[in-house]
Amino acid sequence: MASAPFTPATTRITVMQGQARVSAGPRVELSTVLGSCVATCLFDPEEQVGGMNHFLLAEPPAGGAGVDEHYGVYLMELLINEMLANGAAKHRLRAHLYGGANLYPGMEAIGTANALFARNFLARERITLVREDMGGNAARRVDFRPASGMVRCRTVANTLAHDERPSLRPVVSSGEVELF
């Protein structure tokens, strides 16, 4: 990708959990913040169109009913279909993957499972993965320029992810009753 400076965008669109957005706007920036979730950024360099999704979990549990927009299996297909509807060709698609962190030690490694699903999905679909920043234990903020394919990924301070987090409300004492 080009190494031009990441100048401010005219329009910033936040991609929330369960969403996929596509644009060819030269001044559009798609942004999201990820922990264990994964965002896929797809780009067609010839058509200059790109998109981003943000999924919470890879696949529904066995026997799950219906379509749920929080699962990667749905959002990956949705993103690809939106890209194709906007002029992209599947054989030209290039992908970036971000997120998949395991923020809390000792808990189920959801981020690892999400990252593995995303890599395997791209390999099955024969979509070239050009960059990834996944795993670890830190959240990430991702800014993606869909028309140029430029991406900026930054680690986000994880100040509230530990047991020693600061109190959100001051404790007020009056007599024998403690209010919080």
Contacts in CASP RR format, 6 or more apart in sequence:
PFRMAT RR
TARGET T0000
AUTHOR 0000-0000-0000
METHOD contacts of the structure
MODEL  1
MASAPFTPATTRITVMQGQARVSAGPRVELSTVLGSCVATCLFDPEEQVG
GMNHFLLAEPPAGGAGVDEHYGVYLMELLINEMLANGAAKHRLRAHLYGG
ANLYPGMEAIGTANALFARNFLARERITLVREDMGGNAARRVDFRPASGM
VRCRTVANTLAHDERPSLRPVVSSGEVELF
1 130 0 8 1.000
1 131 0 8 1.000
1 148 0 8 1.000
1 149 0 8 1.000
1 150 0 8 1.000
1 151 0 8 1.000
2 148 0 8 1.000
2 150 0 8 1.000
4 150 0 8 1.000
6 143 0 8 1.000
6 145 0 8 1.000
6 150 0 8 1.000
6 152 0 8 1.000
9 27 0 8 1.000
9 28 0 8 1.000
9 29 0 8 1.000
9 145 0 8 1.000
10 27 0 8 1.000
10 28 0 8 1.000
11 27 0 8 1.000
11 28 0 8 1.000
11 29 0 8 1.000
12 28 0 8 1.000
12 29 0 8 1.000
12 30 0 8 1.000
12 31 0 8 1.000
12 143 0 8 1.000
13 21 0 8 1.000
13 23 0 8 1.000
13 28 0 8 1.000
13 29 0 8 1.000
13 30 0 8 1.000
13 31 0 8 1.000
14 31 0 8 1.000
14 32 0 8 1.000
15 21 0 8 1.000
15 30 0 8 1.000
15 31 0 8 1.000
15 32 0 8 1.000
15 39 0 8 1.000
15 52 0 8 1.000
15 53 0 8 1.000
15 54 0 8 1.000
16 32 0 8 1.000
16 54 0 8 1.000
17 37 0 8 1.000
17 54 0 8 1.000
17 55 0 8 1.000
17 56 0 8 1.000
17 70 0 8 1.000
18 53 0 8 1.000
18 54 0 8 1.000
18 55 0 8 1.000
18 56 0 8 1.000
18 69 0 8 1.000
18 70 0 8 1.000
18 75 0 8 1.000
19 53 0 8 1.000
19 54 0 8 1.000
19 69 0 8 1.000
19 75 0 8 1.000
20 51 0 8 1.000
20 52 0 8 1.000
20 53 0 8 1.000
20 54 0 8 1.000
20 75 0 8 1.000
20 78 0 8 1.000
20 79 0 8 1.000
20 82 0 8 1.000
21 30 0 8 1.000
21 51 0 8 1.000
21 52 0 8 1.000
21 53 0 8 1.000
22 49 0 8 1.000
22 50 0 8 1.000
22 51 0 8 1.000
22 79 0 8 1.000
22 82 0 8 1.000
22 83 0 8 1.000
22 85 0 8 1.000
22 86 0 8 1.000
22 146 0 8 1.000
23 30 0 8 1.000
23 49 0 8 1.000
23 50 0 8 1.000
23 51 0 8 1.000
23 146 0 8 1.000
23 147 0 8 1.000
24 47 0 8 1.000
24 48 0 8 1.000
24 49 0 8 1.000
24 50 0 8 1.000
24 86 0 8 1.000
24 146 0 8 1.000
24 147 0 8 1.000
25 146 0 8 1.000
25 147 0 8 1.000
26 48 0 8 1.000
26 147 0 8 1.000
26 148 0 8 1.000
28 145 0 8 1.000
28 146 0 8 1.000
28 147 0 8 1.000
29 143 0 8 1.000
29 144 0 8 1.000
29 145 0 8 1.000
30 41 0 8 1.000
30 51 0 8 1.000
30 52 0 8 1.000
30 143 0 8 1.000
30 144 0 8 1.000
30 145 0 8 1.000
30 146 0 8 1.000
31 141 0 8 1.000
31 142 0 8 1.000
31 143 0 8 1.000
31 144 0 8 1.000
32 39 0 8 1.000
32 52 0 8 1.000
32 54 0 8 1.000
32 141 0 8 1.000
32 142 0 8 1.000
33 139 0 8 1.000
33 140 0 8 1.000
33 141 0 8 1.000
33 142 0 8 1.000
33 156 0 8 1.000
34 54 0 8 1.000
34 98 0 8 1.000
34 99 0 8 1.000
34 100 0 8 1.000
34 101 0 8 1.000
34 139 0 8 1.000
34 140 0 8 1.000
34 141 0 8 1.000
34 142 0 8 1.000
35 99 0 8 1.000
35 100 0 8 1.000
35 101 0 8 1.000
35 103 0 8 1.000
35 111 0 8 1.000
35 139 0 8 1.000
35 140 0 8 1.000
36 99 0 8 1.000
36 100 0 8 1.000
36 101 0 8 1.000
36 102 0 8 1.000
36 103 0 8 1.000
36 110 0 8 1.000
36 111 0 8 1.000
36 114 0 8 1.000
37 54 0 8 1.000
37 55 0 8 1.000
37 56 0 8 1.000
37 99 0 8 1.000
37 100 0 8 1.000
37 111 0 8 1.000
37 114 0 8 1.000
38 54 0 8 1.000
38 55 0 8 1.000
38 72 0 8 1.000
38 97 0 8 1.000
38 98 0 8 1.000
38 99 0 8 1.000
38 100 0 8 1.000
38 111 0 8 1.000
38 114 0 8 1.000
38 115 0 8 1.000
38 117 0 8 1.000
38 118 0 8 1.000
38 134 0 8 1.000
39 52 0 8 1.000
39 53 0 8 1.000
39 54 0 8 1.000
39 55 0 8 1.000
39 97 0 8 1.000
39 98 0 8 1.000
39 99 0 8 1.000
39 142 0 8 1.000
40 52 0 8 1.000
40 53 0 8 1.000
40 75 0 8 1.000
40 76 0 8 1.000
40 79 0 8 1.000
40 95 0 8 1.000
40 96 0 8 1.000
40 97 0 8 1.000
40 118 0 8 1.000
40 122 0 8 1.000
41 50 0 8 1.000
41 51 0 8 1.000
41 52 0 8 1.000
41 95 0 8 1.000
41 96 0 8 1.000
41 97 0 8 1.000
41 98 0 8 1.000
41 142 0 8 1.000
41 144 0 8 1.000
41 146 0 8 1.000
41 149 0 8 1.000
41 151 0 8 1.000
42 50 0 8 1.000
42 51 0 8 1.000
42 52 0 8 1.000
42 79 0 8 1.000
42 80 0 8 1.000
42 83 0 8 1.000
42 88 0 8 1.000
42 93 0 8 1.000
42 94 0 8 1.000
42 95 0 8 1.000
42 127 0 8 1.000
43 49 0 8 1.000
43 50 0 8 1.000
43 51 0 8 1.000
43 93 0 8 1.000
43 94 0 8 1.000
43 95 0 8 1.000
43 96 0 8 1.000
43 146 0 8 1.000
43 149 0 8 1.000
44 50 0 8 1.000
44 83 0 8 1.000
44 87 0 8 1.000
44 88 0 8 1.000
44 89 0 8 1.000
44 92 0 8 1.000
44 93 0 8 1.000
44 94 0 8 1.000
45 92 0 8 1.000
45 94 0 8 1.000
45 149 0 8 1.000
46 89 0 8 1.000
46 92 0 8 1.000
47 86 0 8 1.000
47 87 0 8 1.000
47 88 0 8 1.000
47 89 0 8 1.000
47 92 0 8 1.000
48 147 0 8 1.000
48 148 0 8 1.000
49 83 0 8 1.000
49 86 0 8 1.000
49 87 0 8 1.000
49 88 0 8 1.000
49 146 0 8 1.000
49 147 0 8 1.000
50 83 0 8 1.000
50 86 0 8 1.000
50 88 0 8 1.000
50 144 0 8 1.000
50 146 0 8 1.000
50 147 0 8 1.000
50 149 0 8 1.000
51 79 0 8 1.000
51 82 0 8 1.000
51 83 0 8 1.000
51 144 0 8 1.000
51 146 0 8 1.000
52 79 0 8 1.000
52 142 0 8 1.000
52 144 0 8 1.000
52 146 0 8 1.000
53 72 0 8 1.000
53 75 0 8 1.000
53 76 0 8 1.000
53 78 0 8 1.000
53 79 0 8 1.000
54 75 0 8 1.000
55 70 0 8 1.000
55 71 0 8 1.000
55 72 0 8 1.000
55 74 0 8 1.000
55 75 0 8 1.000
55 76 0 8 1.000
55 114 0 8 1.000
56 70 0 8 1.000
56 71 0 8 1.000
57 70 0 8 1.000
57 71 0 8 1.000
57 72 0 8 1.000
57 110 0 8 1.000
57 113 0 8 1.000
57 114 0 8 1.000
58 71 0 8 1.000
58 72 0 8 1.000
58 73 0 8 1.000
58 113 0 8 1.000
58 114 0 8 1.000
58 116 0 8 1.000
58 117 0 8 1.000
58 118 0 8 1.000
59 71 0 8 1.000
59 72 0 8 1.000
59 73 0 8 1.000
59 117 0 8 1.000
60 66 0 8 1.000
60 68 0 8 1.000
60 71 0 8 1.000
60 73 0 8 1.000
67 74 0 8 1.000
68 74 0 8 1.000
69 75 0 8 1.000
69 78 0 8 1.000
72 114 0 8 1.000
72 117 0 8 1.000
72 118 0 8 1.000
72 121 0 8 1.000
73 117 0 8 1.000
73 121 0 8 1.000
76 118 0 8 1.000
76 121 0 8 1.000
76 125 0 8 1.000
80 90 0 8 1.000
80 93 0 8 1.000
80 125 0 8 1.000
80 127 0 8 1.000
83 93 0 8 1.000
84 90 0 8 1.000
90 125 0 8 1.000
90 127 0 8 1.000
91 126 0 8 1.000
93 127 0 8 1.000
93 128 0 8 1.000
94 127 0 8 1.000
94 128 0 8 1.000
94 130 0 8 1.000
94 149 0 8 1.000
95 122 0 8 1.000
95 127 0 8 1.000
95 128 0 8 1.000
95 129 0 8 1.000
95 130 0 8 1.000
96 129 0 8 1.000
96 130 0 8 1.000
96 131 0 8 1.000
96 132 0 8 1.000
96 144 0 8 1.000
96 151 0 8 1.000
97 115 0 8 1.000
97 118 0 8 1.000
97 119 0 8 1.000
97 122 0 8 1.000
97 129 0 8 1.000
97 131 0 8 1.000
97 132 0 8 1.000
97 133 0 8 1.000
97 134 0 8 1.000
98 132 0 8 1.000
98 133 0 8 1.000
98 134 0 8 1.000
98 140 0 8 1.000
98 142 0 8 1.000
98 151 0 8 1.000
98 153 0 8 1.000
99 111 0 8 1.000
99 114 0 8 1.000
99 115 0 8 1.000
99 133 0 8 1.000
99 134 0 8 1.000
99 135 0 8 1.000
99 140 0 8 1.000
99 142 0 8 1.000
100 110 0 8 1.000
100 111 0 8 1.000
100 112 0 8 1.000
100 114 0 8 1.000
100 115 0 8 1.000
100 134 0 8 1.000
100 135 0 8 1.000
100 136 0 8 1.000
101 111 0 8 1.000
101 134 0 8 1.000
101 135 0 8 1.000
101 136 0 8 1.000
101 137 0 8 1.000
101 138 0 8 1.000
101 139 0 8 1.000
101 140 0 8 1.000
102 109 0 8 1.000
102 110 0 8 1.000
102 111 0 8 1.000
102 112 0 8 1.000
102 135 0 8 1.000
102 136 0 8 1.000
102 137 0 8 1.000
103 137 0 8 1.000
103 138 0 8 1.000
103 139 0 8 1.000
103 158 0 8 1.000
103 161 0 8 1.000
104 161 0 8 1.000
105 137 0 8 1.000
111 135 0 8 1.000
112 135 0 8 1.000
115 132 0 8 1.000
115 134 0 8 1.000
115 135 0 8 1.000
118 134 0 8 1.000
119 129 0 8 1.000
119 132 0 8 1.000
122 128 0 8 1.000
122 129 0 8 1.000
123 129 0 8 1.000
131 151 0 8 1.000
133 140 0 8 1.000
133 153 0 8 1.000
137 158 0 8 1.000
138 155 0 8 1.000
138 156 0 8 1.000
138 158 0 8 1.000
139 155 0 8 1.000
139 156 0 8 1.000
139 158 0 8 1.000
139 161 0 8 1.000
140 153 0 8 1.000
140 154 0 8 1.000
140 155 0 8 1.000
140 156 0 8 1.000
141 153 0 8 1.000
141 154 0 8 1.000
141 156 0 8 1.000
142 151 0 8 1.000
142 152 0 8 1.000
142 153 0 8 1.000
143 151 0 8 1.000
143 152 0 8 1.000
143 153 0 8 1.000
144 150 0 8 1.000
144 151 0 8 1.000
144 152 0 8 1.000
145 151 0 8 1.000
159 165 0 8 1.000
167 180 0 8 1.000
169 180 0 8 1.000
171 178 0 8 1.000
171 179 0 8 1.000
171 180 0 8 1.000
172 178 0 8 1.000
172 179 0 8 1.000
172 180 0 8 1.000
173 179 0 8 1.000
END
